[in-house]
Amino acid sequence: MAITVGDAAPAFSLSDQEGNQITLDSLLGKSVVLYFYPKDDTPG
């Protein structure tokens, strides 16, 4: 699923460094920075 600038972030969940489950919904009302990068070891 491709997203473009201005799209709302899709719902997701992941584990933090302590193994706690974090969801985007749990961050509602807080400042959040989502950072994406190209696949490792690829040009560009």
N, C-alpha and C positions, 0 to 999 in steps of 0.2 A: 504494500500500500504506500504510494508516494504522497508526501505532503508538500505543500508549497508555503512560501512566506505568507503569513497572515492566517493560516489555518489554525484551528484549535488543536492543541496537543491531544493525541489519542490516549485513552485510559491505559495505564500500565501498572505493573507491580514488579518490584525487584527487592533483593536483599541488600541491607546496608553492611558496613564493615563488621558489625556485631551479629549478623545473621537475622536481624529483625526485618520483617516484611514491610516495605514502604509502598504506598500507592499514591498516585497523583491526587486522588480525592482527599487523602489524609493531609495534604499540603495546602488545601483550600484556605485562602486568606493570608498565606505566607508568600514572601518573595521567593521565586524559583527560577533558576537558570538551567535550561536544557542545552546541553552541548553535544553536537554530533560531529564526527570526524570520518574521513574516508577509511575504508578497510586498511588495516596495517599492511605495510610493505607493498603498496600500490602507488604508481605515479599519480601526481595530482594533489 
